[in-house]
Amino acid sequence: MNIEYVARHYDLNDRVREYAEGKLNKVTKFLDEPIEIRVSLESTNHHQHRMIAELHVAHRHGVLQAAEETEEMLDSINMAVDKLEKQARRARKKFIGKRRRADRMAHGESLWPVEVLEGASLGSGAAPKIIKSSQLHIKPMSVEEAALELRDSKNDFIVFRAAATDRVSVLYRRKDSNFGLITPEIG
């Protein structure tokens, strides 16, 4: 982590530097190196005495920026760092989500399109009317795992890739509270 300070009409001292660095450590724990930080501190005397802290953090996956203006410099720094921390948490969550989705795809999970057709449009001779489209996650799992997931699901079926055979199968909830299993023909 490299920190550059810029002070305009403000006497920057070690106490303020240490305070800013201590606060910025809360933010950098969510970011990946290399991290470059620019802390701009400014004092204004236009209509009233104001202290402005502007923070610019460039890290491996992007840039975070925040600015705050109060009557006390430490308050401005603190509030700006709070904004940066929220941005860093969101950025980290987003990055981890992307990585997890990529990992799922690399480990055999796939997405299949699912379309809901309007019942009244079927059998009319025209193309069925699609009223909803979504993606269905097809995860590798055993029949037992699929049954546990279906039991806790609000859906009436689960499509999965059988871990033992690598074939797509469907487990569905029957009206008699049992489960039905549809597997493709082998051969």
Summary of the structure (lengths in Angstrom):
residues: 187
radius of gyration: 27.8
end to end distance: 59.2
largest distance: 83.7
contacts: 493
relative contact order: 0.09
helix: 33%
strand: 38%
